[in-house]
Amino acid sequence: GDCFGEAVVDSCDVCSGGNSGHVADSDIDCNGDCFGDAELDECGVCDGSGIPEGACDCDGSICIAPELFQYEVSSLQAFYIFKSVTIDAYEIDAEDWVGAFNGDVCVGSYQWDTASCYNGICALPVMGESELEPYTAGYMLPGQVPTFKIYDSSLGVYYDATPSDYIPWASLDINVLDNLNVEADCNGDLNGDAYIDD
């Protein structure tokens, strides 16, 4: 209704621009429908369902720990930070997992996606046994040294891993180690037990 105004009728037949207070085509949803209710989901897909159930990201990466790497969170925790995690000196993939154990009991695990970790270095949570939390029976006690495993997701294989140092567990400690590695024996077998005799 403005003489010499700049408002125009947009694609949805709504007066837009100028002094109308309406942004042209702002009533079009991501499907291109006027007054539609389709929206972009968290993965950028129009009217999509977002991150698949049980996945960590839009690519469908699984965020549920592998079977042997499942554990309960304890109020007593320490962290083991590895500057590098390798299988036979090759960096593991973002879909691979690192687990900490006290004997046969998993006491912590983490998917080793360094792109999502601070400065590309991930921290492995390692849980302790608490009298107030019966489900933590068998978890770490002060002075015990955890062992570690790596899960190669592409092969579905668990490997024993060797840390660059053996640091006893204590609640609230943050331990920084240079490396965690799966070693090959003299025959080239990962976790093999072949050795060079005398």
Buried (B, 14 or more C-beta within 10 A) or exposed (E): EEEEEEBEEBEBEBBBBBEBEBEBEEBBBBEEEEEBEBEEBEEEEEEBEEBBEEBBBBEEBBEEBBEBBEBEEBEBBBBBBBEBBBBEEEEBEBBBBBBBBBEEBBBBBBBBBBEEBEEEEBBBBBBBBBEEBEEBEEBBBEEBEBBBBBBBBEEEEBBEBBBEEEBBBBBEBEBEBEBBBBBBEEEEEBBEEEEEEE
